[in-house]
Amino acid sequence: MKTNSAYPPIIIIGMHRSGTSMIARMLEESGLFLGKKKDIHHEAFFFIHYNNWLLNQSGGAWDHPAPINYLFENKQARTKVVDYIRYLMETPHVASFLGWGKYLRYRTPLNLEIPWGWKDPRNTYTLPLWLDIFPNARVIHIYRHGIDVASSLKVRQETFLNSKKILYSPYKVIYWLRPKRGGFTDSLRCASYKDAFSLWEEYIEQARVHVRDLKDQAIEIKYEDFLLEPNKKLRSLANFCNLDINDATIAKLSDQVKKERAYAYKRDATLQDLTNHVAERLKAQGY
């Protein structure tokens, strides 16, 4: 695979609902190419698909990620998986990420002549396989207060379930002909504060293993610090990503940040009680 070593990929990791989407969007507006076809969370469909594939074939999922360690430990399977994904990075499949114009010119993302990368919370667990392919990759870990993450996950699951319940009765007759695709919730684990919080712990601990091992190839950003000092933190990230961005652009992007979103749990009595209950566990993670 021909590569341009001047621009190793930027891989953004961190727990779901931790501010990764907001920061990824700002980095993209600062000049970091994050893909042609992305979802509403600024996640490239190409990498979402293969991250899910890696987790699923290991018997895991985004909310049950630990089984992927079985794949890491099986040298034969790991070698084949890496070879397969490396091969796909040079086929038309990667045009979903590059866009057809960039695919026809570069053929593979590593030949891009601009800073590039991708964001996906699942990277937190699949990262070792991506590093097999891109050993010089640079990693950004974004983390947020665990109770705010658990609350956001719980709200998302309740919203998801309610939307499915509304659609169920009107479409029920269709299931006589075609069984229902998918379930009524995206993650039963995240339907409770307790289990959503434990998932946050798993992600943040795994991410910090990567940050420790990668040393200068990785940087950690605390979501709340970013909200309180967006100008300073965005400049730091831009430098890390090798982005050519001026002060005016940084100031414009920083003005979009809603500082009141930091430590949202403090405005909710129930969440404050939960925070007190897990105070020692939060302290262990820097809160």
Protein Blocks (a to p, Z undefined) as FASTA:
>chain_A
ZZdfklccdddeddehilpmmmmmmmmmnopagbjbdcfkopafklmmmmmmmmmmnopa
fklmklmmmmmmmmklmmmmmmmmmmmmmcmklmmmnopmlmmmnopaklpcbdcddddf
klmmmmmmmmmmmmmbccddddddfklmmmmmmmmmmmmmmmmmmmmmmmmmmmmmmcce
difbfblklmpfklmmmmmmmmmmmmmmmmmmnmmmpccddfklmmmmmmlmmmmmmmmn
opacdfklmmmmmmmpcfklgokllmpmklmmmmmmmmmmmmmnoZZ
